[in-house]
Amino acid sequence: MLKQSLLYLSQSPTAKRMVTGTPVSRQMARRFVAGDTLDEALAAARALNDAGLSVSLDYLGEAVESREEAEAATDMVIRILEALKRDGLDANVSVKPTQFGLDLDPDFCRRGIEMVLQRARELGDGEGEIFVRLDMESSDYTERTVALVESLWADGFQNTGTVLQSMLRRTPDDVERMIRLGARVRLVKGAYLEPETVAYPDKADTDRMFVEEMERLLDAGKYPAIATHDEAIIDHARRYVWEKGIAKESFEFQMLYGVRRDLQTRLREEGYNVRVYVPFGESWYPYLMRRLAERPANMMFMAGSIAKESGIGGLGRPLAIGGGMVAGALAALAWRRRR
Ligand SMILES: Cc1cc2nc3c(=O)[nH]c(=O)nc-3n(C[C@H](O)[C@H](O)[C@H](O)COP(=O)(O)OP(=O)(O)OC[C@H]3O[C@@H](n4cnc5c(N)ncnc54)[C@H](O)[C@@H]3O)c2cc1C
């Protein structure tokens, strides 16, 4: 319930204005976001590389409303690629199709992504192309994203792959599509609010499907990424590859910047490839809300502080006690601001 409310608020402009205006949420964002600028992101990537961890950089932004915004995102992603090459970092890039204007015009979006893939190819310079992954957004975009990867591959852009979400009922078919294509898949549980018609309402089903799809990708996929902080699933993966004799070099674990650094390091020390997803940029609001939805304890702390800063401190205590009230308080704040 709280998770659903937070995911709903992640799309609310009023809640966005309220949350981004408070120092405590900026502080909270800093836990999950490497900084506002590319230089800060590169410094974070360097530090992770020094600890033996690979990186995927994500310039935050989604659902752009103008071509200018999409073009600015394209320019920035190309700057990231050039900086990765210049600095010799062990890193690739993740992008969101709606950041390139998928909602505005699919052809325009595709042209932007092609420009990025082309530049990533040139910069590979015989040492292997830089890989650019299309992140997966809500189920409204799943078919378009999977089909986009297929069509880019058909046109020779094979330095791209995507993300599949085990919470979606359609994912086993998408896993087979990506295996047939030979494209890399990052398997995740899914971070968006979805209707029961397309997604499992029960988390146990999402977890069960994650394990099934993970095994299939480990058996037949191209360098799959197992992207989770769920230790039970990670242990299952470790046992599975050991029993099946699957080489550690043939897949990677992925985790988010700011989440379970201890586990990232431990897996690396055990000889697994580990990549950390490092977001940066000023458009951190929806990203932060999705991270809070994954772990309500973070949210309770933040909502209590926002309530205090907004002058309705009386709400602070109930917020700290009742998780379900937190999102309600934010909605109340959003309503207060509208008046
Ligand atoms: C590298 C990477 C890329 C991703 N890309 C996408 C994408 O493109 N599209 C998409 O829909 N989703 C994406 N996600 C998010 C994913 O869908 C999940 O929402 C997220 O990973 C949390 O689920 P979990 O697998 O860690 O398992 P959960 O069962 O949610 O969590 C397991 C444990 O991990 C810890 N944990 C999980 N999340 C947090 C957090 N935010 N803060 C603190 N602790 C936490 C907790 O200890 C929790 O008990 C990505 C995740 C990763 C790791």
The ligand as an SDF file (V2000), in Angstrom:
LIG
                    3D

 53 58  0  0  0  0  0  0  0  0999 V2000
   21.4220   -2.2560  -11.5050 C   0  0  0  0  0  0  0  0  0  0  0  0
   19.9430   -2.1000  -11.4290 C   0  0  0  0  0  0  0  0  0  0  0  0
   19.2650   -1.5500  -12.4930 C   0  0  0  0  0  0  0  0  0  0  0  0
   17.8730   -1.4440  -12.4650 C   0  0  0  0  0  0  0  0  0  0  0  0
   17.1970   -1.0170  -13.5780 N   0  0  0  0  0  0  0  0  0  0  0  0
   15.8510   -1.0620  -13.5740 C   0  0  0  0  0  0  0  0  0  0  0  0
   15.1020   -0.7860  -14.7550 C   0  0  0  0  0  0  0  0  0  0  0  0
   15.6510   -0.4860  -15.8290 O   0  0  0  0  0  0  0  0  0  0  0  0
   13.7460   -0.8440  -14.6960 N   0  0  0  0  0  0  0  0  0  0  0  0
   13.0900   -1.1840  -13.5260 C   0  0  0  0  0  0  0  0  0  0  0  0
   11.8570   -1.2620  -13.5300 O   0  0  0  0  0  0  0  0  0  0  0  0
   13.7700   -1.4240  -12.3950 N   0  0  0  0  0  0  0  0  0  0  0  0
   15.1230   -1.3770  -12.3850 C   0  0  0  0  0  0  0  0  0  0  0  0
   15.7980   -1.6580  -11.2270 N   0  0  0  0  0  0  0  0  0  0  0  0
   15.0760   -1.7130   -9.9230 C   0  0  0  0  0  0  0  0  0  0  0  0
   14.4780   -3.0790   -9.6450 C   0  0  0  0  0  0  0  0  0  0  0  0
   13.3880   -3.3210  -10.4940 O   0  0  0  0  0  0  0  0  0  0  0  0
   14.0130   -3.1760   -8.1710 C   0  0  0  0  0  0  0  0  0  0  0  0
   13.0070   -2.2370   -7.9510 O   0  0  0  0  0  0  0  0  0  0  0  0
   15.1110   -2.9470   -7.1500 C   0  0  0  0  0  0  0  0  0  0  0  0
   16.2910   -3.5490   -7.5470 O   0  0  0  0  0  0  0  0  0  0  0  0
   14.7250   -3.5080   -5.7660 C   0  0  0  0  0  0  0  0  0  0  0  0
   14.4750   -4.8730   -5.8530 O   0  0  0  0  0  0  0  0  0  0  0  0
   15.4840   -6.0220   -5.3670 P   0  0  0  0  0  0  0  0  0  0  0  0
   15.6770   -6.9410   -6.5230 O   0  0  0  0  0  0  0  0  0  0  0  0
   16.7180   -5.4590   -4.8060 O   0  0  0  0  0  0  0  0  0  0  0  0
   14.6580   -6.8670   -4.3280 O   0  0  0  0  0  0  0  0  0  0  0  0
   13.7940   -6.4790   -3.0640 P   0  0  0  0  0  0  0  0  0  0  0  0
   13.1020   -7.7410   -2.6720 O   0  0  0  0  0  0  0  0  0  0  0  0
   12.9770   -5.2700   -3.3200 O   0  0  0  0  0  0  0  0  0  0  0  0
   14.8800   -6.1030   -1.9860 O   0  0  0  0  0  0  0  0  0  0  0  0
   15.7650   -7.0470   -1.4220 C   0  0  0  0  0  0  0  0  0  0  0  0
   16.5760   -6.3580   -0.3360 C   0  0  0  0  0  0  0  0  0  0  0  0
   17.4320   -5.3990   -0.9500 O   0  0  0  0  0  0  0  0  0  0  0  0
   17.5400   -4.2220   -0.1750 C   0  0  0  0  0  0  0  0  0  0  0  0
   17.0550   -3.0750   -0.9620 N   0  0  0  0  0  0  0  0  0  0  0  0
   16.3470   -3.1120   -2.1200 C   0  0  0  0  0  0  0  0  0  0  0  0
   16.1130   -1.8670   -2.5730 N   0  0  0  0  0  0  0  0  0  0  0  0
   16.6380   -1.0200   -1.6700 C   0  0  0  0  0  0  0  0  0  0  0  0
   16.7120    0.4040   -1.5700 C   0  0  0  0  0  0  0  0  0  0  0  0
   16.1710    1.1870   -2.5050 N   0  0  0  0  0  0  0  0  0  0  0  0
   17.3240    0.9390   -0.4920 N   0  0  0  0  0  0  0  0  0  0  0  0
   17.8890    0.1580    0.4440 C   0  0  0  0  0  0  0  0  0  0  0  0
   17.8550   -1.2060    0.3990 N   0  0  0  0  0  0  0  0  0  0  0  0
   17.2470   -1.7780   -0.6360 C   0  0  0  0  0  0  0  0  0  0  0  0
   16.7190   -4.4490    1.0590 C   0  0  0  0  0  0  0  0  0  0  0  0
   17.5650   -4.9390    2.0600 O   0  0  0  0  0  0  0  0  0  0  0  0
   15.7380   -5.5310    0.6420 C   0  0  0  0  0  0  0  0  0  0  0  0
   15.3160   -6.2870    1.7090 O   0  0  0  0  0  0  0  0  0  0  0  0
   17.1780   -1.8200  -11.2750 C   0  0  0  0  0  0  0  0  0  0  0  0
   17.8680   -2.3760  -10.2000 C   0  0  0  0  0  0  0  0  0  0  0  0
   19.2340   -2.5340  -10.2650 C   0  0  0  0  0  0  0  0  0  0  0  0
   19.9280   -3.1830   -9.1060 C   0  0  0  0  0  0  0  0  0  0  0  0
  1  2  1  0
  2  3  1  0
  2 52  2  0
  3  4  2  0
  4  5  1  0
  4 50  1  0
  5  6  2  0
  6  7  1  0
  6 13  1  0
  7  8  2  0
  7  9  1  0
  9 10  1  0
 10 11  2  0
 10 12  1  0
 12 13  2  0
 13 14  1  0
 14 15  1  0
 14 50  1  0
 15 16  1  0
 16 17  1  0
 16 18  1  0
 18 19  1  0
 18 20  1  0
 20 21  1  0
 20 22  1  0
 22 23  1  0
 23 24  1  0
 24 25  2  0
 24 26  1  0
 24 27  1  0
 27 28  1  0
 28 29  2  0
 28 30  1  0
 28 31  1  0
 31 32  1  0
 32 33  1  0
 33 34  1  0
 33 48  1  0
 34 35  1  0
 35 36  1  0
 35 46  1  0
 36 37  1  0
 36 45  1  0
 37 38  2  0
 38 39  1  0
 39 40  1  0
 39 45  2  0
 40 41  1  0
 40 42  2  0
 42 43  1  0
 43 44  2  0
 44 45  1  0
 46 47  1  0
 46 48  1  0
 48 49  1  0
 50 51  2  0
 51 52  1  0
 52 53  1  0
M  END
$$$$
